[in-house]
């Protein structure tokens, strides 16, 4: 990435107190970048990762003046900031999710004012047309399947609109914008409790609790037949950096193309934990679309790379981290 950014360039990571943003800050440090501005609206003591050698800001990036404050003299922005979570959150907080549009809009305005070279925007597979996700054996989604538009209400509409905003700022103002549509990112140092967690973390927590307490019974949202693909955080960060460096200014899928049911996800985590659980199904709980998978053809053709970490390997690391959090008595904090 050194042909895009110099080690002394100021790099802003928005949403750095959350899951993906926290991992990106650590990766940029590991790459040798010396001027990282980490920004989140949560109190800094509640961030998931707080490595040394970083400039920390607690700012509400929905406000233009906050975006101006953190982007002054910067060369690049990674925007992971959003009010979001798993289906348990976005199903009941559509307005809150939509308000995240202010973050990306104001970051783009400030980026234009300060001559920022490049901005990465973290979009989501929730932008895809719901009519193409009605079966469990769903055909993997290609980037063009976002149109005609019928995204996830609230969160998905905000992501799709912000993608368009990036595209137009690239075309009209010369800011090189790069967009990835994330497909179910999971791993350690992220949300695992409190209502914003996604399926791998939620199921890992439930099975870890079952093992610790001896009560081998869990509740699964839906009938367990719904399907998804899941991408480990290390692959997410690697793919994000490759997309950031690429010449592609159109959205790219970034996710695993291995389709798996929630029931099979439970079975893998059972094997990792070394227990079997009784499964109770809550058919009234938020479930999202029936099936969703990532077509990685364009990703591979564009950056000659696809996610590498197997689901079993990633889940083992995730389960172990959550299990240890439970044993230590730590409680999760809500993440942006």
SERO-4910 file (N, C-alpha, C, O; in steps of 0.05 Angstrom, whole numbers):
BEGIN
 pado doro    nc1    nc2    nc3   cac1   cac2   cac3    cc1    cc2    cc3    oc1    oc2    oc3
  Unk    A     17    -24      0      0      0      0     17     25      0      7     47     -2
  Unk    A     44     22      2     61     45      4     63     61    -22     72     83    -22
  Unk    A     54     49    -44     53     64    -69     28     83    -70     27    100    -87
  Unk    A      9     79    -51    -14     96    -49    -11    116    -27    -17    140    -31
  Unk    A     -1    107     -4      3    125     19     31    123     30     43    101     31
  Unk    A     42    145     39     68    145     52     65    139     82     43    143     93
  Unk    A     86    130     94     84    123    123     77    147    140     64    143    161
  Unk    A     84    170    132     78    194    148     51    206    142     43    225    156
  Unk    A     37    197    122     10    208    116     -9    203    139     -7    183    153
  Unk    A    -27    222    142    -48    220    163    -70    203    152    -82    210    131
  Unk    A    -77    181    165    -99    163    157   -120    164    179   -114    159    202
  Unk    A   -145    170    171   -167    171    190   -183    145    188   -190    136    166
  Unk    A   -188    132    211   -204    108    212   -229    116    228   -228    119    252
  Unk    A   -252    118    214   -277    125    227   -291    100    236   -292     80    221
  Unk    A   -302    100    260   -313     76    272   -292     58    283   -295     34    285
  Unk    A   -269     70    292   -246     55    301   -251     41    328   -236     23    336
  Unk    A   -272     50    343   -278     37    368   -294     11    365   -298     -3    385
  Unk    A   -303      6    341   -318    -18    336   -302    -42    327   -277    -42    329
  Unk    A   -315    -62    316   -303    -87    309   -283    -85    286   -259    -89    289
  Unk    A   -293    -79    262   -276    -78    238   -256    -55    240   -233    -58    233
  Unk    A   -266    -32    249   -248     -9    251   -225    -13    270   -203     -5    264
  Unk    A   -230    -27    292   -209    -33    311   -187    -50    299   -163    -46    303
  Unk    A   -196    -71    284   -177    -88    271   -161    -73    249   -137    -79    245
  Unk    A   -174    -54    235   -160    -39    214   -139    -22    227   -117    -20    215
  Unk    A   -144     -9    249   -124      8    262    -99     -9    269    -77      0    263
  Unk    A   -103    -32    280    -81    -49    287    -65    -58    262    -40    -59    263
  Unk    A    -79    -64    241    -66    -72    216    -49    -49    204    -27    -54    195
  Unk    A    -60    -25    205    -45     -2    194    -19      3    211      2     10    200
  Unk    A    -22     -1    237      2      2    254     23    -20    246     46    -14    244
  Unk    A     13    -44    242     31    -66    235     45    -61    208     67    -70    203
  Unk    A     31    -46    191     42    -39    164     62    -16    166     76    -10    146
  Unk    A     65     -4    189     85     17    193     75     45    190     91     64    190
  Unk    A     49     49    188     38     77    186     39     90    214     31     78    234
  Unk    A     49    115    214     56    128    239     36    149    248     37    158    271
  Unk    A     17    157    231     -1    179    237    -30    170    232    -42    177    212
  Unk    A    -40    155    251    -68    145    249    -86    160    268    -80    162    292
  Unk    A   -107    170    257   -128    183    274   -151    164    276   -165    158    257
  Unk    A   -156    154    300   -177    135    306   -201    150    317   -198    165    337
  Unk    A   -225    147    305   -248    163    313   -272    146    318   -277    127    303
  Unk    A   -286    152    339   -312    138    345   -328    156    364   -317    174    377
  Unk    A   -354    152    365   -371    168    383   -373    156    411   -384    170    429
  Unk    A   -363    132    415   -364    120    442   -341    131    459   -320    139    448
  Unk    A   -344    132    485   -322    138    502   -298    120    496   -302     96    493
  Unk    A   -274    131    496   -251    115    487   -247     91    504   -236     70    495
  Unk    A   -254     92    530   -251     69    547   -269     45    540   -264     23    550
  Unk    A   -288     50    522   -306     28    514   -299     17    487   -314      0    476
  Unk    A   -277     26    475   -269     15    449   -259    -14    452   -248    -21    473
  Unk    A   -261    -30    431   -252    -57    432   -222    -60    432   -211    -76    446
  Unk    A   -209    -43    416   -180    -44    415   -169    -15    417   -180      3    404
  Unk    A   -148    -11    433   -136     15    437   -106     13    438    -93     17    458
  Unk    A    -94      7    415    -65      4    414    -51     31    418    -62     52    413
  Unk    A    -26     29    427    -10     53    431     -1     64    404     -1     50    384
  Unk    A      7     89    404     17    101    379     -4    112    361      1    115    337
  Unk    A    -28    116    371    -51    125    355    -62    150    367    -62    153    391
  Unk    A    -72    169    350    -85    193    359   -115    187    361   -128    180    341
  Unk    A   -127    189    386   -154    182    390   -173    206    392   -166    227    403
  Unk    A   -196    203    379   -217    224    380   -244    211    387   -252    191    375
  Unk    A   -258    223    406   -286    216    410   -302    239    398   -304    261    408
  Unk    A   -314    232    375   -329    252    359   -354    240    347   -354    216    340
  Unk    A   -375    255    344   -399    247    331   -397    255    301   -400    278    295
  Unk    A   -391    236    284   -385    241    256   -411    247    240   -409    251    216
  Unk    A   -434    246    253   -458    256    240   -457    286    236   -472    297    220
  Unk    A   -439    299    251   -437    328    250   -414    336    232   -392    325    233
  Unk    A   -420    355    214   -400    364    194   -375    376    208   -353    371    199
  Unk    A   -379    391    230   -356    403    243   -337    382    255   -313    386    256
  Unk    A   -348    359    264   -331    337    274   -315    325    251   -292    318    255
  Unk    A   -328    321    228   -314    310    205   -291    329    196   -269    319    189
  Unk    A   -297    354    197   -276    374    190   -252    372    209   -229    374    201
  Unk    A   -258    369    234   -238    369    255   -219    345    251   -194    349    254
  Unk    A   -229    322    245   -212    298    243   -200    294    216   -180    279    214
  Unk    A   -210    307    195   -199    303    168   -179    323    160   -166    320    139
  Unk    A   -175    344    175   -156    365    167   -128    353    164   -118    339    181
  Unk    A   -116    359    140    -89    350    133    -87    320    128    -65    310    125
  Unk    A   -109    306    127   -108    277    123   -105    270     94   -113    285     76
  Unk    A    -95    246     89    -91    236     61   -112    215     54   -118    213     30
  Unk    A   -123    201     73   -141    179     67   -160    174     91   -154    180    114
  Unk    A   -183    163     84   -203    156    104   -214    128     99   -219    120     77
  Unk    A   -216    113    121   -230     88    121   -256     92    137   -254     97    162
  Unk    A   -279     90    125   -304     95    139   -318     69    145   -331     57    128
  Unk    A   -316     61    171   -331     38    181   -353     47    200   -367     30    212
  Unk    A   -356     73    204   -375     83    225   -404     80    216   -411     88    193
  Unk    A   -420     69    233   -449     66    228   -463     58    254   -451     45    271
  Unk    A   -488     64    256   -505     55    278   -517     29    268   -536     30    252
  Unk    A   -507      6    276   -516    -19    264   -511    -42    283   -500    -39    305
  Unk    A   -520    -66    275   -516    -91    290   -528   -114    274   -533   -111    250
  Unk    A   -533   -136    287   -546   -158    274   -576   -152    269   -585   -130    274
  Unk    A   -590   -173    260   -619   -169    254   -634   -161    279   -655   -147    276
  Unk    A   -625   -169    303   -639   -161    327   -639   -131    332   -655   -120    346
  Unk    A   -619   -117    319   -618    -88    321   -631    -74    297   -648    -57    300
  Unk    A   -622    -81    273   -630    -66    250   -660    -69    243   -672    -52    231
  Unk    A   -672    -91    252   -700    -95    247   -717    -75    262   -739    -67    252
  Unk    A   -708    -66    286   -724    -49    303   -713    -20    305   -723     -4    321
  Unk    A   -692    -14    290   -679     12    292   -674     23    264   -652     32    257
  Unk    A   -694     23    247   -691     31    219   -684     61    217   -667     68    201
  Unk    A   -696     78    233   -690    106    231   -661    112    241   -647    127    228
  Unk    A   -653     99    263   -626    103    272   -606     94    250   -586    108    246
  Unk    A   -611     72    237   -594     62    216   -593     82    193   -571     87    181
  Unk    A   -616     94    186   -616    113    164   -600    138    170   -588    150    152
  Unk    A   -600    146    195   -586    170    203   -555    168    198   -541    188    198
  Unk    A   -545    143    196   -517    140    190   -509    152    163   -485    156    158
  Unk    A   -529    158    146   -523    171    121   -509    198    125   -493    207    108
  Unk    A   -513    211    148   -500    236    154   -470    232    157   -455    250    151
  Unk    A   -462    209    167   -433    205    172   -418    205    145   -400    220    142
  Unk    A   -427    188    127   -412    186    102   -415    212     85   -396    220     72
  Unk    A   -438    224     86   -442    249     71   -423    271     81   -410    284     65
  Unk    A   -422    274    107   -405    295    118   -375    288    116   -359    307    113
  Unk    A   -368    263    118   -340    255    113   -332    262     84   -310    272     79
  Unk    A   -350    257     65   -344    263     37   -341    294     33   -323    303     19
  Unk    A   -359    309     45   -357    338     43   -331    348     54   -317    365     42
  Unk    A   -323    339     78   -298    347     90   -274    337     74   -254    351     71
  Unk    A   -276    313     63   -254    302     47   -250    320     22   -227    325     14
  Unk    A   -271    329     10   -269    347    -13   -256    373     -5   -238    384    -19
  Unk    A   -264    384     18   -253    410     27   -223    409     33   -208    428     27
  Unk    A   -214    386     44   -186    384     52   -169    369     31   -145    364     37
  Unk    A   -180    362      8   -164    349    -12   -155    321     -6   -133    313    -13
  Unk    A   -172    306      9   -165    278     15   -162    262    -10   -179    265    -28
  Unk    A   -142    246    -12   -136    231    -36   -156    208    -41   -164    203    -64
  Unk    A   -162    194    -20   -177    169    -24   -195    163      1   -186    167     23
  Unk    A   -219    153     -4   -238    146     17   -249    118     12   -260    113     -9
  Unk    A   -248    101     33   -260     75     32   -286     75     47   -287     86     69
  Unk    A   -307     64     35   -333     62     48   -341     33     52   -341     17     33
  Unk    A   -348     26     77   -357     -1     83   -387     -3     79   -402      6     95
  Unk    A   -394    -16     57   -422    -21     51   -429    -49     61   -414    -62     76
  Unk    A   -452    -59     52   -463    -84     62   -478   -100     41   -489    -88     23
  Unk    A   -479   -126     45   -496   -143     28   -525   -137     32   -542   -147     17
  Unk    A   -532   -122     52   -560   -114     57   -570    -96     35   -594    -90     34
  Unk    A   -553    -87     17   -562    -70     -6   -577    -86    -27   -590    -75    -44
  Unk    A   -574   -113    -26   -584   -129    -49   -615   -132    -49   -628   -131    -28
  Unk    A   -625   -135    -73   -654   -137    -78   -665   -161    -63   -656   -184    -68
  Unk    A   -685   -156    -46   -696   -177    -29   -709   -200    -46   -710   -223    -37
  Unk    A   -719   -193    -70   -732   -214    -86   -712   -235    -95   -720   -257   -103
  Unk    A   -686   -229    -94   -665   -249   -102   -655   -265    -79   -635   -279    -81
  Unk    A   -668   -263    -55   -659   -276    -31   -681   -290    -16   -682   -290      9
  Unk    A   -699   -302    -31   -723   -314    -19   -721   -344    -14   -740   -355     -3
  Unk    A   -700   -357    -23   -697   -385    -19   -671   -392     -5   -652   -376     -6
  Unk    A   -671   -415      9   -646   -423     23   -624   -430      4   -600   -427     11
  Unk    A   -631   -441    -20   -610   -448    -39   -606   -426    -59   -604   -430    -83
  Unk    A   -604   -402    -48   -602   -377    -64   -579   -378    -83   -557   -389    -77
  Unk    A   -583   -366   -107   -560   -362   -125   -543   -339   -114   -553   -319   -106
  Unk    A   -517   -343   -115   -498   -323   -103   -503   -296   -117   -507   -295   -141
  Unk    A   -501   -275   -101   -508   -249   -110   -485   -236   -125   -462   -235   -114
  Unk    A   -490   -226   -149   -470   -210   -163   -475   -180   -158   -497   -173   -150
  Unk    A   -455   -164   -162   -457   -136   -156   -481   -122   -170   -493   -104   -158
  Unk    A   -487   -131   -194   -509   -118   -208   -537   -125   -197   -557   -113   -204
  Unk    A   -538   -145   -179   -563   -153   -167   -574   -134   -146   -595   -138   -135
  Unk    A   -559   -112   -141   -570    -91   -123   -592    -75   -137   -607    -60   -124
  Unk    A   -594    -77   -163   -614    -62   -178   -630    -81   -196   -620   -100   -206
  Unk    A   -657    -76   -199   -672    -53   -187   -672    -54   -157   -673    -76   -145
  Unk    A   -672    -31   -145   -667    -29   -116   -690    -39    -99   -713    -30   -103
  Unk    A   -684    -57    -81   -703    -66    -60   -687    -77    -37   -689   -100    -30
  Unk    A   -671    -59    -25   -652    -69     -3   -667    -73     23   -691    -68     26
  Unk    A   -651    -82     43   -661    -84     70   -671    -57     79   -658    -37     76
  Unk    A   -696    -56     90   -708    -30     97   -691    -17    119   -682    -30    138
  Unk    A   -687      9    117   -671     24    136   -642     21    130   -631     37    115
  Unk    A   -629      2    142   -600     -2    140   -590     -6    111   -571      7    103
  Unk    A   -604    -23     96   -596    -28     69   -599     -4     51   -583      2     34
  Unk    A   -621     11     54   -625     36     38   -604     56     44   -594     69     25
  Unk    A   -596     59     69   -574     78     76   -548     70     62   -534     87     51
  Unk    A   -542     45     63   -517     36     50   -518     40     20   -498     49      8
  Unk    A   -540     34      7   -542     37    -22   -540     67    -30   -526     74    -49
  Unk    A   -554     84    -15   -552    113    -20   -523    123    -17   -513    138    -34
  Unk    A   -510    114      4   -482    123      9   -463    113    -12   -444    127    -19
  Unk    A   -468     89    -23   -452     80    -46   -454     99    -69   -434    106    -81
  Unk    A   -479    108    -75   -483    127    -97   -469    153    -92   -457    165   -110
  Unk    A   -470    162    -67   -457    187    -60   -427    185    -64   -414    203    -75
  Unk    A   -415    162    -57   -386    158    -62   -380    159    -92   -361    172   -100
  Unk    A   -397    146   -107   -393    145   -136   -393    173   -148   -376    180   -165
  Unk    A   -412    190   -140   -414    217   -151   -392    235   -142   -382    252   -157
  Unk    A   -383    232   -117   -360    248   -108   -335    240   -123   -317    257   -128
  Unk    A   -332    215   -130   -310    206   -146   -311    218   -174   -291    229   -184
  Unk    A   -334    217   -186   -338    227   -214   -334    257   -215   -321    267   -234
  Unk    A   -346    272   -196   -348    301   -199   -326    316   -185   -318    338   -193
  Unk    A   -315    305   -163   -295    320   -147   -268    307   -146   -250    318   -133
  Unk    A   -264    284   -158   -238    272   -160   -228    257   -135   -205    250   -134
  Unk    A   -246    254   -115   -238    237    -92   -240    208   -101   -261    199   -109
  Unk    A   -218    193    -98   -219    165   -106   -234    150    -84   -223    145    -62
  Unk    A   -258    142    -90   -274    127    -70   -274     97    -77   -276     90   -101
  Unk    A   -271     80    -57   -272     51    -60   -293     40    -41   -295     48    -18
  Unk    A   -308     21    -51   -331     10    -35   -331    -20    -35   -328    -33    -56
  Unk    A   -334    -32    -11   -337    -61     -9   -364    -67      4   -372    -54     23
  Unk    A   -377    -87     -7   -402    -97      5   -396   -121     22   -391   -143     12
  Unk    A   -395   -117     48   -387   -138     67   -410   -158     70   -433   -151     71
  Unk    A   -402   -184     71   -420   -206     76   -414   -219    103   -396   -236    104
  Unk    A   -428   -211    124   -428   -224    150   -399   -229    160   -389   -251    160
  Unk    A   -387   -207    169   -360   -209    180   -361   -217    210   -379   -208    225
  Unk    A   -343   -235    218   -343   -245    245   -315   -248    255   -296   -248    239
  Unk    A   -311   -252    281   -285   -257    293   -283   -246    321   -303   -235    331
  Unk    A   -260   -248    333   -256   -238    361   -254   -207    361   -252   -194    340
  Unk    A   -256   -196    385   -255   -167    390   -278   -153    376   -274   -132    363
  Unk    A   -301   -164    378   -325   -152    367   -349   -156    385   -347   -167    407
  Unk    A   -372   -148    376   -397   -150    391   -405   -179    394   -408   -194    374
  Unk    A   -410   -188    419   -418   -216    423   -442   -218    442   -451   -241    448
  Unk    A   -453   -196    451   -475   -196    469   -489   -169    468   -478   -150    457
  Unk    A   -513   -167    479   -526   -141    481   -545   -134    460   -558   -113    461
  Unk    A   -549   -151    439   -570   -146    419   -559   -138    392   -574   -138    373
  Unk    A   -534   -130    390   -523   -121    364   -505   -143    351   -495   -139    329
  Unk    A   -502   -165    365   -484   -186    354   -497   -201    331   -521   -202    328
  Unk    A   -480   -211    313   -489   -227    290   -488   -256    297   -478   -265    318
  Unk    A   -498   -273    278   -503   -301    284   -478   -316    294   -481   -330    315
  Unk    A   -454   -314    282   -432   -330    292   -425   -323    321   -420   -341    337
  Unk    A   -426   -298    328   -420   -290    356   -442   -298    375   -437   -307    397
  Unk    A   -467   -294    366   -490   -301    383   -490   -331    389   -495   -339    412
  Unk    A   -486   -347    369   -487   -376    373   -463   -385    389   -465   -403    406
  Unk    A   -440   -374    384   -416   -380    400   -421   -374    429   -414   -390    446
  Unk    A   -433   -351    435   -438   -344    462   -458   -363    475   -454   -372    498
  Unk    A   -479   -370    461   -499   -388    472   -488   -415    478   -494   -427    499
  Unk    A   -472   -426    460   -460   -452    465   -439   -451    486   -436   -470    502
  Unk    A   -423   -429    487   -403   -426    509   -417   -425    536   -408   -437    555
  Unk    A   -440   -410    537   -455   -409    562   -466   -436    570   -466   -444    593
  Unk    A   -475   -451    549   -486   -478    555   -464   -496    566   -469   -511    585
  Unk    A   -440   -493    555   -418   -510    565   -410   -502    594   -405   -519    611
  Unk    A   -409   -476    599   -401   -466    625   -421   -473    647   -414   -481    669
  Unk    A   -447   -470    640   -468   -474    660   -478   -502    662   -489   -510    682
  Unk    A   -473   -518    641   -483   -546    641   -512   -548    631   -523   -570    629
  Unk    A   -524   -525    625   -551   -525    614   -549   -525    583   -548   -504    571
  Unk    A   -550   -549    572   -544   -552    543   -569   -548    527   -580   -567    514
  Unk    A   -579   -523    527   -603   -516    512   -600   -488    502   -593   -470    518
  Unk    A   -605   -483    477   -603   -456    465   -627   -450    448   -642   -468    440
  Unk    A   -631   -424    444   -653   -415    426   -641   -405    400   -621   -389    401
  Unk    A   -652   -413    378   -643   -404    351   -665   -387    339   -689   -395    340
  Unk    A   -658   -365    328   -678   -348    315   -685   -359    288   -667   -365    271
  Unk    A   -711   -363    283   -720   -375    258   -720   -405    260   -718   -417    282
  Unk    A   -722   -418    237   -724   -448    236   -696   -461    233   -694   -485    232
  Unk    A   -675   -444    231   -648   -455    228   -641   -463    199   -618   -470    194
  Unk    A   -660   -461    181   -655   -469    153   -645   -445    136   -634   -449    115
  Unk    A   -648   -421    147   -639   -397    132   -609   -399    127   -594   -409    144
  Unk    A   -600   -389    104   -572   -393     96   -557   -366     93   -569   -346     87
  Unk    A   -531   -367     98   -514   -344     95   -485   -353     88   -479   -377     89
  Unk    A   -468   -334     81   -440   -339     81   -427   -321    102   -437   -299    107
  Unk    A   -404   -330    113   -391   -316    135   -361   -312    129   -348   -331    121
  Unk    A   -351   -288    133   -323   -281    127   -309   -274    153   -318   -257    168
  Unk    A   -286   -286    157   -269   -281    181   -256   -253    179   -250   -244    157
  Unk    A   -252   -240    202   -243   -213    203   -216   -209    189   -212   -188    177
  Unk    A   -198   -228    191   -171   -225    178   -175   -222    148   -161   -206    135
  Unk    A   -192   -239    137   -198   -237    108   -211   -210    101   -205   -198     80
  Unk    A   -229   -201    118   -242   -175    114   -221   -153    112   -223   -136     94
  Unk    A   -203   -152    131   -183   -131    131   -164   -133    106   -158   -112     94
  Unk    A   -155   -157    100   -138   -161     77   -152   -152     51   -141   -138     35
  Unk    A   -177   -161     48   -192   -154     24   -198   -124     22   -197   -113      1
  Unk    A   -204   -112     45   -209    -83     45   -184    -68     36   -187    -49     20
  Unk    A   -161    -75     45   -137    -61     37   -131    -65      7   -122    -46     -7
  Unk    A   -137    -89     -3   -133    -94    -32   -152    -78    -49   -145    -67    -70
  Unk    A   -177    -76    -40   -197    -60    -54   -190    -30    -52   -192    -16    -72
  Unk    A   -181    -21    -29   -172      7    -25   -151     14    -45   -151     37    -55
  Unk    A   -132     -4    -50   -110      2    -68   -117     -1    -98   -102      7   -115
  Unk    A   -140    -13   -104   -146    -20   -131   -155      4   -147   -158     26   -137
  Unk    A   -158     -1   -173   -168     21   -191   -198     19   -195   -209     34   -211
  Unk    A   -212      2   -180   -241     -2   -184   -256     18   -167   -254     17   -142
  Unk    A   -272     35   -179   -289     54   -164   -318     45   -163   -335     61   -155
  Unk    A   -324     20   -169   -350      9   -166   -351    -10   -142   -330    -21   -135
  Unk    A   -374    -13   -129   -376    -31   -106   -368    -60   -113   -374    -70   -135
  Unk    A   -353    -73    -95   -345   -101    -98   -355   -117    -75   -354   -108    -52
  Unk    A   -365   -141    -80   -371   -160    -59   -345   -167    -44   -324   -170    -56
  Unk    A   -347   -169    -17   -325   -179     -1   -337   -198     19   -347   -189     40
  Unk    A   -335   -223     14   -346   -243     31   -338   -271     22   -328   -275      0
  Unk    A   -343   -291     39   -340   -319     31   -362   -327     12   -384   -316     13
  Unk    A   -356   -346     -6   -377   -356    -23   -386   -384    -15   -398   -399    -30
  Unk    A   -381   -391     10   -390   -417     21   -417   -413     35   -418   -400     56
  Unk    A   -438   -423     23   -465   -421     34   -470   -442     55   -464   -466     51
  Unk    A   -480   -434     79   -485   -453    101   -510   -445    116   -516   -421    118
  Unk    A   -524   -464    126   -548   -459    141   -541   -452    170   -519   -458    179
  Unk    A   -559   -439    184   -555   -433    212   -553   -458    228   -536   -460    247
  Unk    A   -568   -478    221   -566   -504    235   -538   -516    232   -527   -527    252
  Unk    A   -527   -515    208   -500   -525    204   -479   -508    219   -459   -519    228
  Unk    A   -484   -482    220   -466   -465    236   -466   -474    265   -445   -475    278
  Unk    A   -490   -480    276   -492   -489    303   -476   -515    306   -461   -519    326
  Unk    A   -478   -533    287   -464   -559    289   -434   -556    290   -420   -570    304
  Unk    A   -424   -537    274   -395   -532    274   -386   -522    301   -365   -531    311
  Unk    A   -401   -504    313   -393   -492    339   -396   -513    361   -381   -513    380
  Unk    A   -417   -530    359   -419   -553    377   -394   -570    377   -383   -577    398
  Unk    A   -384   -576    353   -360   -593    351   -336   -579    363   -320   -592    376
  Unk    A   -334   -553    359   -311   -538    371   -313   -539    401   -293   -542    415
  Unk    A   -337   -535    412   -341   -534    441   -340   -562    454   -335   -564    478
  Unk    A   -345   -583    438   -345   -610    448   -370   -617    463   -369   -634    481
  Unk    A   -393   -604    456   -418   -611    468   -440   -612    447   -436   -603    425
  Unk    A   -462   -624    454   -487   -623    438   -508   -607    454   -510   -610    478
  Unk    A   -524   -591    439   -544   -575    453   -572   -582    442   -575   -591    419
  Unk    A   -591   -578    458   -619   -580    449   -627   -553    436   -622   -532    448
  Unk    A   -638   -554    412   -644   -530    397   -674   -523    399   -691   -539    390
  Unk    A   -679   -499    409   -707   -489    410   -708   -467    389   -691   -449    388
  Unk    A   -729   -467    372   -731   -448    350   -752   -427    356   -775   -433    361
  Unk    A   -743   -402    355   -761   -379    358   -769   -369    331   -754   -353    319
  Unk    A   -792   -377    321   -801   -370    294   -810   -341    292   -813   -331    270
  Unk    A   -815   -328    315   -824   -300    315   -801   -280    315   -805   -256    312
  Unk    A   -776   -290    319   -753   -272    321   -745   -261    294   -752   -273    273
  Unk    A   -731   -238    293   -722   -227    267   -704   -247    253   -686   -259    265
  Unk    A   -708   -251    227   -693   -271    212   -678   -260    188   -659   -273    178
  Unk    A   -687   -237    178   -675   -227    154   -683   -242    129   -704   -256    130
  Unk    A   -668   -241    108   -675   -255     83   -671   -285     87   -658   -294    105
  Unk    A   -683   -300     69   -682   -330     71   -655   -341     65   -646   -360     77
  Unk    A   -642   -329     45   -615   -339     38   -599   -316     25   -609   -299     11
  Unk    A   -572   -317     30   -555   -296     19   -527   -308     16   -516   -319     35
  Unk    A   -515   -304     -7   -487   -313    -12   -473   -294    -30   -486   -278    -44
  Unk    A   -447   -294    -30   -431   -275    -45   -420   -288    -70   -407   -309    -69
  Unk    A   -424   -276    -93   -411   -283   -118   -385   -267   -119   -385   -243   -121
  Unk    A   -362   -281   -119   -336   -267   -117   -322   -265   -144   -298   -260   -145
  Unk    A   -336   -270   -166   -324   -269   -192   -311   -242   -198   -288   -241   -206
  Unk    A   -325   -221   -193   -314   -194   -199   -291   -187   -180   -272   -174   -188
  Unk    A   -294   -195   -155   -272   -191   -136   -247   -204   -145   -225   -192   -145
  Unk    A   -249   -229   -153   -225   -244   -162   -213   -232   -187   -189   -230   -190
  Unk    A   -231   -225   -206   -221   -213   -231   -208   -186   -227   -190   -178   -242
  Unk    A   -217   -171   -206   -208   -144   -202   -182   -143   -186   -163   -128   -193
  Unk    A   -180   -158   -164   -157   -156   -146   -142   -183   -144   -123   -185   -129
  Unk    A   -151   -203   -160   -138   -229   -160   -135   -241   -132   -114   -251   -124
  Unk    A   -157   -240   -117   -157   -249    -89   -185   -256    -81   -204   -243    -90
  Unk    A   -188   -276    -63   -214   -282    -51   -208   -290    -21   -185   -297    -15
  Unk    A   -227   -289     -3   -223   -296     25   -211   -324     27   -218   -342     12
  Unk    A   -193   -328     47   -178   -353     50   -185   -369     74   -183   -394     74
  Unk    A   -193   -356     96   -196   -370    122   -221   -387    122   -243   -378    116
  Unk    A   -218   -413    129   -241   -431    129   -260   -423    152   -251   -412    172
  Unk    A   -285   -430    149   -305   -424    169   -298   -438    195   -300   -427    217
  Unk    A   -289   -463    194   -281   -478    218   -259   -465    233   -260   -462    257
  Unk    A   -238   -456    218   -216   -442    231   -224   -416    244   -216   -410    267
  Unk    A   -239   -400    230   -248   -375    240   -267   -377    264   -264   -362    283
  Unk    A   -285   -397    263   -303   -401    285   -289   -411    310   -296   -404    332
  Unk    A   -268   -427    306   -253   -437    329   -240   -414    345   -241   -413    369
  Unk    A   -229   -395    330   -216   -371    343   -238   -354    356   -233   -343    377
  Unk    A   -260   -351    342   -282   -334    353   -294   -346    378   -298   -332    398
  Unk    A   -299   -372    377   -311   -385    400   -292   -384    424   -301   -378    446
  Unk    A   -267   -389    419   -247   -388    441   -247   -361    455   -246   -359    479
  Unk    A   -247   -340    438   -246   -312    449   -271   -307    466   -269   -296    488
  Unk    A   -295   -314    455   -320   -308    470   -321   -325    495   -330   -316    516
  Unk    A   -313   -350    493   -312   -368    517   -295   -356    539   -303   -356    562
  Unk    A   -272   -345    532   -255   -333    552   -266   -307    563   -262   -300    586
  Unk    A   -281   -292    546   -295   -268    556   -315   -275    577   -317   -262    598
  Unk    A   -330   -297    573   -349   -306    592   -336   -315    618   -345   -309    640
  Unk    A   -315   -330    615   -301   -340    639   -289   -317    656   -288   -319    680
  Unk    A   -280   -296    642   -268   -274    656   -289   -256    669   -282   -238    685
  Unk    A   -314   -260    662   -336   -243    673   -339   -217    659   -353   -199    669
  Unk    A   -326   -213    636   -329   -188    621   -356   -187    607   -366   -207    599
  Unk    A   -367   -163    606   -392   -159    592   -386   -143    567   -369   -126    566
  Unk    A   -401   -150    546   -398   -136    520   -408   -108    522   -425   -101    539
  Unk    A   -398    -91    504   -408    -64    502   -419    -60    474   -409    -72    455
  Unk    A   -439    -43    471   -451    -38    445   -431    -25    427   -416     -7    436
  Unk    A   -430    -33    402   -410    -24    383   -422     -8    361   -444    -15    351
  Unk    A   -409     12    352   -417     26    327   -409     10    304   -414     18    281
***
